[in-house]
Amino acid sequence: MRKYKIESLFFLLLLFISIFSCENKDTVEDSIKSIKSEIENNTYPEFALETPSEIDSEDYSIYQVILKKLNFDLIIVNQVSNSVNSAEILIENNPEVDPSLFQKLDQLNENQVIFGDVFLLEDKDVSLLPTEEKEYIFSSDDLNKSWESFYTVYPKAEGIHSFSRIAYNEDKTQAVVEVWYSYASLGGSSSSYLMKKTNDQWEVEKMLKPTVMT
């Protein structure tokens, strides 16, 4: 009798998991179909950009330098800043760089900023992705399907870029910034750059370690 009860409970558990999985799959598929339908019928919601933070023009100059180096015709940038690497990791892997730069970077990135729509490049289109729209597109529990939705909305895009805030040395001749690039559920990379200012122009001095690829 006890064996029968255990087998029955096990069967019910499997049945519940199967039903839940089917329902979840249906929900995911419905979400994708809904976005595709909105695009086809020109009813996809218009998402307003968030009110930007007060960001120094020097910061935007550095972001522009990095954007120009990206080999994409359309660049989607998260409107909210983001950071990946910790100061400890950067200090350990880049002993030749002033560690206070990385410490400042860590402190700054404790608070996110919101970018303004001021990224203007001659040969590339740059579009900001507001948080509300990102959450709308990536609302599914299935990340692969969410990316499918993203590429339905942005068919010419090749992923999403995120910038960290920027840390400077005392005389603002050097700076450190991180860039995170994601293009699929398990696809992305994290890069950190040491920037230098020469003759009032910012340029990439070197790419820092580690550069994470997935």
N, C-alpha and C positions, 0 to 999 in steps of 0.2 A: 504493500500500500504506500509506504514512504517513497519507494523508488518511482512509483507511478506519479505521485505528487511533484517530485523533483523534475521528472521528464515533462510534465504538464507545464510547470512554471518556466522551464527552459524554452519550451515551444512558444509560450505566450510572449516571453522576452524577445525571441527572434522575430515573432510576428510584429511586435511593437516597433522594433528597430527597422524592419522592412517597410512598414507603413510610414513611419516618420521619415525615412530616407526618400521614399517615393514622393511624399508631400513636399519635402524640402526641395527635391529636384524640380518638381512642378512649379514651386514658387520661384526658383531661380530662373527657369525657362520663361515663366510669365514676365519676370522683371526685364529680361533681355528683349522679349517680343514687344513689351510695352515701349521701351526706349527706341527700338527699331521703328515701331509704328509712329512714334512721335516725330522721328526724323523724317520719315517718308511723308507724313501729313503736315509737316511744318508746324507741329504743335509742341515741340520740345521746349521746356520752360526757359525763360530768359533769367539768368542768374546775375544779379548785380554784383559788381566788385565791392569788396569791403572797404571801409574808409581807411586809407593808408596811414601808417605811422609817420612821424617826423623822422626822416632818414637823410643824413648828410649827402650832399651831391657827390662827395668823394667816394662814398660807398657805391653809388650807382655807377661811377666811372670804372670801378674795379669789376663790378658785375658785367658791365658792357664788354670789357676786355675778354673775360672768360666766355661770354656768349658768342663773341666773334670767332672764337677758336672752335666752337662746336660745329660739326659737319652735318647740320640738319637744315632743311629749308623752313620747317615749322618747328618752333621750340615752345613747348608748354611748360610754364614755370608755376610751381605752387605759389599762391599769393602770400602764404604764411611761411616764415623762415623755419629752417629745420637743421638739426645738427646730429652727427652720427658718432664721431670719434671723441674719446675723452682726452683731457690734457695729459694724463699719465701715459696713454698709448703713444700720443704724438711726441712727447718729450723723450720717451724711451727709444723711439725709432728715428728721431732726428736730433741727436745730441749737438750738432753744429749750429742749431737755431736757438736763439735766445728763449729759454723756457717760459719767461714771463709772457711772451706772446700767446702761447698755448693756454696759460692760466687765465689770461684776459679773455681769450676766446670762450673758454668754459664758463666763465662768469657771465659774459654777455648773453650766451645762448640759454641761460636759465630763463630768460624772458624772450618770447618770440616777437617779431615785428611783422607788420603787414606792408607788403610792397605796393607802390603806386604803379600805374600803367604808364611808365616812362621809358621802357626799354625799346628804343628805336634803332633798328639796324637797316642799312641800305639793302643788303642782299638776303636778309632773313626776316621771317615773320615771328614775332614773339607774342604769345598770348598768356595772360595770367589765368590761373585756375583757382577761383574762390573756393573756400572750404565747403560752402553749402552745395556747390555743384559737385565737388569731389565726393562728398558723402552721398549725394544722390546717385552718382554713377557707380560707386563702390559699396552700395547698400547690401549686396548679396553676400552670404556666408561663403560662397564659392568664389575665391579670388580669381580663378581662371576665367570664369564667366563675367566677373566684373571688368576684367581687362578687355574682354570681348565687347562689352558695352562701351568702354572708353574708346576703343578704336571705331566703333559705330558712330560715336559722336564726333571723334576727331580722326577721320580716316587717313589724313596726310601726316599725322603725328607719328613719332617713333618712340614715345614714352613721355615721362614726366621728369623735369629737373627741379631740384630743391636747393636753395642757397642757405648757408648759415649766415649769421651776423659776421661782422668783420672786426678783427682785433688789430690795432696799430701799435708800433713802437712809439716812443716819446716824441720824436720829431716827425712822425708820419712819413717816413721814407721806406718803411717796410710794413707789410700787413700779411695776415693769414686768413684764409677763407676756405670753407668746405663746400663741396658740391656733391649732392646725391642724385643719381640717375637711376630710375626704375622703368622697366618696359614690359615686365611680365610678373607672374606670381613668384617665380624663383629667379628672375633675371634683373640684375642691377649692378651698380658700382658706386663706390664712394671714393672721391678724390679730394685731397687737400693741397692748396697752393700757397707757396710763399711768393708774395708780390713785392716788387721794388719800384720806387719812383725815381725816374731820371729825367731831368729837364721838364719837370711838371707833367710827365706822362707815366702812367702806370703800365707795367708789363709783368708777365710771369717770369719770376727768377728761376723757380724749379718746382716740380711736383714733389710733394712730401710723401713719406711712408707712414702708415701703410696705405696702399691703394687697394681697396677691396673689390673683387670681381665675383659675381655669382651667376 
